Amino acid sequence: MLRKIYIILIFDFILTLSSCYKGNDYNYEPRYFASWSCQNNSSCINTLGYNQGSAGGFCSLNSCQNWVATNVSIYSSSQYTCSETATYTIYIFPKGNNICL
């Protein structure tokens, strides 16, 4: 019995780390990733640190889109997308105990 409880707790912990936990009802939501390409724009590269990269995971599509609007789309030549998969290497990610950006 103790072994079953231990396995359930480990499974719950893994789900919490790999998905965004929403409330107390165990509804798990996918993470979203912002992927960008600065198109060699030096101002964009200086701000984001890389010509191409990804940020995430975000717990909602809306928060991903808000991050892109603030950090990437301000550069007219940049290209970007928010999706459930990172297109490039993830350079910007949650810090510390935060699960999502």
N, CA and C atoms as a LAMMPS dump frame, in Angstrom:
ITEM: TIMESTEP
0
ITEM: NUMBER OF ATOMS
303
ITEM: BOX BOUNDS ff ff ff
-5.0000000000000000e+02 5.0000000000000000e+02
-5.0000000000000000e+02 5.0000000000000000e+02
-5.0000000000000000e+02 5.0000000000000000e+02
ITEM: ATOMS id mol type element x y z
1 1 1 N 0.821 -1.189 0
2 1 2 C 0 0 0
3 1 3 C 0.869 1.259 0
4 2 1 N 1.886 1.258 0.822
5 2 2 C 2.786 2.409 0.891
6 2 3 C 3.499 2.621 -0.438
7 3 1 N 3.836 1.53 -1.102
8 3 2 C 4.502 1.62 -2.401
9 3 3 C 3.591 2.293 -3.436
10 4 1 N 2.285 1.959 -3.424
11 4 2 C 1.334 2.565 -4.354
12 4 3 C 1.204 4.063 -4.089
13 5 1 N 1.165 4.447 -2.839
14 5 2 C 1.063 5.864 -2.483
15 5 3 C 2.312 6.6 -2.947
16 6 1 N 3.455 6 -2.747
17 6 2 C 4.719 6.595 -3.158
18 6 3 C 4.741 6.809 -4.671
19 7 1 N 4.305 5.816 -5.433
20 7 2 C 4.271 5.928 -6.895
21 7 3 C 3.306 7.025 -7.323
22 8 1 N 2.164 7.124 -6.696
23 8 2 C 1.191 8.166 -7.022
24 8 3 C 1.772 9.54 -6.733
25 9 1 N 2.446 9.696 -5.609
26 9 2 C 3.046 10.988 -5.279
27 9 3 C 4.124 11.384 -6.275
28 10 1 N 4.923 10.448 -6.708
29 10 2 C 5.957 10.732 -7.701
30 10 3 C 5.308 11.131 -9.021
31 11 1 N 4.279 10.412 -9.445
32 11 2 C 3.583 10.723 -10.688
33 11 3 C 2.968 12.12 -10.624
34 12 1 N 2.357 12.449 -9.498
35 12 2 C 1.756 13.779 -9.315
36 12 3 C 2.826 14.863 -9.378
37 13 1 N 3.969 14.632 -8.766
38 13 2 C 5.071 15.59 -8.784
39 13 3 C 5.571 15.819 -10.206
40 14 1 N 5.726 14.751 -10.981
41 14 2 C 6.191 14.863 -12.362
42 14 3 C 5.185 15.632 -13.203
43 15 1 N 3.908 15.353 -13.04
44 15 2 C 2.889 16.09 -13.79
45 15 3 C 2.906 17.567 -13.442
46 16 1 N 3.103 17.876 -12.186
47 16 2 C 3.139 19.274 -11.77
48 16 3 C 4.327 19.989 -12.387
49 17 1 N 5.459 19.346 -12.486
50 17 2 C 6.637 19.964 -13.072
51 17 3 C 6.548 20.073 -14.586
52 18 1 N 5.913 19.108 -15.232
53 18 2 C 5.908 19.096 -16.689
54 18 3 C 4.712 19.816 -17.297
55 19 1 N 3.747 20.191 -16.492
56 19 2 C 2.575 20.909 -16.98
57 19 3 C 2.289 22.064 -16.043
58 20 1 N 1.419 22.906 -16.476
59 20 2 C 1.027 24.024 -15.621
60 20 3 C -0.165 23.61 -14.797
61 21 1 N -0.027 23.677 -13.516
62 21 2 C -1.091 23.298 -12.6
63 21 3 C -2.112 24.41 -12.521
64 22 1 N -3.379 24.068 -12.599
65 22 2 C -4.436 25.067 -12.607
66 22 3 C -5.418 24.758 -11.486
67 23 1 N -5.307 25.492 -10.403
68 23 2 C -6.255 25.329 -9.302
69 23 3 C -6.092 24.02 -8.566
70 24 1 N -7.143 23.63 -7.868
71 24 2 C -7.119 22.4 -7.083
72 24 3 C -7.848 21.253 -7.762
73 25 1 N -8.269 21.443 -9.002
74 25 2 C -9.061 20.408 -9.662
75 25 3 C -8.247 19.521 -10.598
76 26 1 N -6.936 19.639 -10.55
77 26 2 C -6.036 18.804 -11.338
78 26 3 C -6.301 18.897 -12.838
79 27 1 N -6.661 20.085 -13.301
80 27 2 C -6.749 20.331 -14.741
81 27 3 C -5.393 20.826 -15.199
82 28 1 N -4.715 20.028 -15.97
83 28 2 C -3.402 20.404 -16.448
84 28 3 C -3.522 21.022 -17.826
85 29 1 N -2.819 22.095 -18.024
86 29 2 C -2.843 22.822 -19.287
87 29 3 C -1.477 22.691 -19.948
88 30 1 N -1.431 22.753 -21.262
89 30 2 C -0.128 22.69 -21.943
90 30 3 C 0.67 23.963 -21.709
91 31 1 N 1.95 23.873 -21.875
92 31 2 C 2.81 25.053 -21.843
93 31 3 C 2.946 25.586 -23.257
94 32 1 N 3.232 26.866 -23.333
95 32 2 C 3.442 27.514 -24.629
96 32 3 C 4.844 28.105 -24.657
97 33 1 N 5.412 28.174 -25.852
98 33 2 C 6.756 28.694 -26.036
99 33 3 C 6.739 29.787 -27.088
100 34 1 N 7.418 30.872 -26.793
101 34 2 C 7.601 31.946 -27.76
102 34 3 C 8.917 31.692 -28.473
103 35 1 N 8.87 31.581 -29.778
104 35 2 C 10.088 31.404 -30.574
105 35 3 C 10.251 32.626 -31.46
106 36 1 N 11.474 33.129 -31.548
107 36 2 C 11.705 34.351 -32.319
108 36 3 C 12.915 34.224 -33.223
109 37 1 N 12.919 35.055 -34.241
110 37 2 C 14.077 35.257 -35.093
111 37 3 C 14.222 36.76 -35.288
112 38 1 N 15.346 37.3 -34.897
113 38 2 C 15.59 38.74 -35.008
114 38 3 C 15.926 39.174 -36.43
115 39 1 N 16.138 38.23 -37.325
116 39 2 C 16.493 38.546 -38.709
117 39 3 C 17.739 39.443 -38.76
118 40 1 N 18.688 39.159 -37.864
119 40 2 C 19.973 39.874 -37.767
120 40 3 C 19.845 41.346 -37.368
121 41 1 N 18.715 41.736 -36.782
122 41 2 C 18.541 43.093 -36.278
123 41 3 C 19.345 43.223 -34.989
124 42 1 N 20.358 44.096 -34.985
125 42 2 C 21.278 44.179 -33.844
126 42 3 C 20.579 44.632 -32.555
127 43 1 N 19.616 45.521 -32.642
128 43 2 C 18.893 45.958 -31.429
129 43 3 C 18.115 44.799 -30.821
130 44 1 N 17.475 44.026 -31.666
131 44 2 C 16.72 42.851 -31.213
132 44 3 C 17.661 41.832 -30.562
133 45 1 N 18.772 41.563 -31.21
134 45 2 C 19.755 40.605 -30.681
135 45 3 C 20.318 41.095 -29.353
136 46 1 N 20.621 42.377 -29.244
137 46 2 C 21.148 42.923 -27.987
138 46 3 C 20.141 42.781 -26.851
139 47 1 N 18.863 42.947 -27.159
140 47 2 C 17.834 42.843 -26.124
141 47 3 C 17.589 41.402 -25.706
142 48 1 N 17.429 40.51 -26.684
143 48 2 C 17.075 39.118 -26.387
144 48 3 C 18.288 38.213 -26.177
145 49 1 N 19.454 38.678 -26.62
146 49 2 C 20.676 37.916 -26.391
147 49 3 C 21.057 36.967 -27.51
148 50 1 N 20.14 36.666 -28.398
149 50 2 C 20.386 35.713 -29.478
150 50 3 C 19.594 36.13 -30.706
151 51 1 N 20.105 35.815 -31.878
152 51 2 C 19.391 36.104 -33.113
153 51 3 C 18.118 35.259 -33.217
154 52 1 N 18.22 34.003 -32.827
155 52 2 C 17.071 33.1 -32.806
156 52 3 C 17.034 32.405 -31.461
157 53 1 N 15.846 32.208 -30.936
158 53 2 C 15.724 31.515 -29.668
159 53 3 C 14.279 31.335 -29.287
160 54 1 N 14.084 30.737 -28.139
161 54 2 C 12.742 30.514 -27.612
162 54 3 C 12.712 30.878 -26.14
163 55 1 N 11.512 31.204 -25.671
164 55 2 C 11.271 31.506 -24.257
165 55 3 C 10.079 30.674 -23.804
166 56 1 N 10.106 30.245 -22.579
167 56 2 C 8.955 29.481 -22.074
168 56 3 C 9.371 28.513 -21.008
169 57 1 N 8.435 27.786 -20.5
170 57 2 C 7.072 27.743 -20.933
171 57 3 C 6.168 28.751 -20.219
172 58 1 N 5.219 29.152 -20.973
173 58 2 C 4.163 30.02 -20.485
174 58 3 C 2.955 29.157 -20.165
175 59 1 N 2.238 29.504 -19.126
176 59 2 C 1.074 28.702 -18.726
177 59 3 C -0.162 28.995 -19.566
178 60 1 N -0.115 30.032 -20.378
179 60 2 C -1.26 30.312 -21.246
180 60 3 C -0.763 30.916 -22.549
181 61 1 N -1.559 30.74 -23.579
182 61 2 C -1.241 31.335 -24.868
183 61 3 C -1.241 32.85 -24.753
184 62 1 N -2.158 33.383 -23.969
185 62 2 C -2.251 34.831 -23.773
186 62 3 C -0.975 35.397 -23.146
187 63 1 N -0.428 34.73 -22.135
188 63 2 C 0.794 35.228 -21.503
189 63 3 C 1.979 35.137 -22.463
190 64 1 N 2.002 34.123 -23.32
191 64 2 C 3.047 34.006 -24.343
192 64 3 C 2.933 35.166 -25.324
193 65 1 N 1.732 35.442 -25.79
194 65 2 C 1.515 36.532 -26.745
195 65 3 C 1.842 37.889 -26.132
196 66 1 N 1.529 38.071 -24.857
197 66 2 C 1.88 39.324 -24.177
198 66 3 C 3.391 39.502 -24.088
199 67 1 N 4.108 38.421 -23.805
200 67 2 C 5.567 38.479 -23.721
201 67 3 C 6.153 38.848 -25.088
202 68 1 N 5.637 38.22 -26.142
203 68 2 C 6.105 38.515 -27.499
204 68 3 C 5.838 39.977 -27.852
205 69 1 N 4.648 40.478 -27.511
206 69 2 C 4.297 41.872 -27.824
207 69 3 C 5.242 42.845 -27.131
208 70 1 N 5.657 42.511 -25.922
209 70 2 C 6.532 43.39 -25.152
210 70 3 C 7.998 43.268 -25.553
211 71 1 N 8.44 42.064 -25.899
212 71 2 C 9.872 41.815 -26.068
213 71 3 C 10.351 41.555 -27.488
214 72 1 N 9.479 41.161 -28.391
215 72 2 C 9.933 40.768 -29.729
216 72 3 C 9.282 41.595 -30.832
217 73 1 N 7.987 41.74 -30.811
218 73 2 C 7.295 42.38 -31.94
219 73 3 C 7.607 43.869 -32.063
220 74 1 N 8.281 44.434 -31.074
221 74 2 C 8.675 45.846 -31.15
222 74 3 C 9.753 46.065 -32.221
223 75 1 N 10.371 44.995 -32.678
224 75 2 C 11.368 45.079 -33.746
225 75 3 C 10.694 44.674 -35.052
226 76 1 N 10.588 45.615 -35.964
227 76 2 C 9.784 45.413 -37.173
228 76 3 C 10.241 44.245 -38.031
229 77 1 N 11.499 43.928 -38.035
230 77 2 C 11.984 42.85 -38.896
231 77 3 C 11.88 41.471 -38.235
232 78 1 N 11.524 41.428 -36.968
233 78 2 C 11.523 40.146 -36.251
234 78 3 C 10.347 39.263 -36.678
235 79 1 N 10.571 37.969 -36.54
236 79 2 C 9.524 36.98 -36.774
237 79 3 C 9.356 36.194 -35.486
238 80 1 N 8.14 35.797 -35.188
239 80 2 C 7.881 35.118 -33.92
240 80 3 C 6.62 34.284 -33.999
241 81 1 N 6.515 33.359 -33.071
242 81 2 C 5.331 32.524 -32.948
243 81 3 C 5.19 32.057 -31.509
244 82 1 N 3.977 31.781 -31.099
245 82 2 C 3.705 31.132 -29.819
246 82 3 C 3.048 29.795 -30.127
247 83 1 N 3.635 28.727 -29.621
248 83 2 C 3.077 27.399 -29.872
249 83 3 C 3.433 26.471 -28.708
250 84 1 N 2.944 25.248 -28.781
251 84 2 C 3.198 24.276 -27.711
252 84 3 C 4.571 23.627 -27.838
253 85 1 N 5.314 23.989 -28.869
254 85 2 C 6.665 23.458 -29.042
255 85 3 C 7.64 24.598 -29.31
256 86 1 N 8.791 24.516 -28.711
257 86 2 C 9.827 25.522 -28.95
258 86 3 C 10.496 25.221 -30.293
259 87 1 N 10.609 26.235 -31.134
260 87 2 C 11.245 26.075 -32.442
261 87 3 C 12.764 26.079 -32.322
262 88 1 N 13.284 26.902 -31.414
263 88 2 C 14.725 27.056 -31.234
264 88 3 C 15.109 26.677 -29.799
265 89 1 N 16.383 26.778 -29.502
266 89 2 C 16.867 26.523 -28.144
267 89 3 C 16.184 27.485 -27.175
268 90 1 N 15.772 26.973 -26.032
269 90 2 C 15.108 27.802 -25.023
270 90 3 C 16.191 28.509 -24.202
271 91 1 N 16.268 29.832 -24.372
272 91 2 C 17.243 30.639 -23.646
273 91 3 C 16.61 31.366 -22.463
274 92 1 N 15.322 31.613 -22.528
275 92 2 C 14.633 32.349 -21.468
276 92 3 C 13.595 31.407 -20.875
277 93 1 N 13.727 31.105 -19.588
278 93 2 C 12.864 30.125 -18.944
279 93 3 C 12.583 30.548 -17.511
280 94 1 N 11.612 29.888 -16.872
281 94 2 C 11.275 30.247 -15.498
282 94 3 C 12.466 30.079 -14.566
283 95 1 N 12.576 30.952 -13.609
284 95 2 C 13.665 30.918 -12.626
285 95 3 C 13.147 30.435 -11.264
286 96 1 N 14.019 29.835 -10.512
287 96 2 C 13.679 29.419 -9.15
288 96 3 C 12.58 28.39 -9.112
289 97 1 N 11.611 28.598 -8.24
290 97 2 C 10.515 27.659 -8.062
291 97 3 C 9.341 27.931 -8.982
292 98 1 N 9.469 28.891 -9.879
293 98 2 C 8.38 29.205 -10.791
294 98 3 C 8.243 28.101 -11.845
295 99 1 N 7.017 27.704 -12.111
296 99 2 C 6.765 26.671 -13.107
297 99 3 C 6.635 27.285 -14.492
298 100 1 N 6.087 28.487 -14.562
299 100 2 C 5.85 29.149 -15.842
300 100 3 C 6.358 30.581 -15.806
301 101 1 N 6.578 31.125 -16.987
302 101 2 C 6.929 32.542 -17.103
303 101 3 C 5.681 33.382 -16.951
